[in-house]
Amino acid sequence: MQQALDAVRELSSEQQDLLAAELLEHARVLALPPTRLSAEERAELEAALVAARRGEFASEAEVSAVFAKHGL
């Protein structure tokens, strides 16, 4: 922790403020209770992990289509 604080002290005030905001957000997320997955969600996640291990990922066109669908 001390090494991290020493490194942060070397940053500009603006960089320190940005890092502080990120750290506060990270601490907030860590304080949340763990998410419980339903059996269906767990099965979907496991299937996705198996597909990823096989190298099966969405194509650029598929990703673009999802973004377009949601206005991104």
Helices and strands as residue ranges (DSSP letters): H 2-9, H 13-31, H 39-53, H 60-69
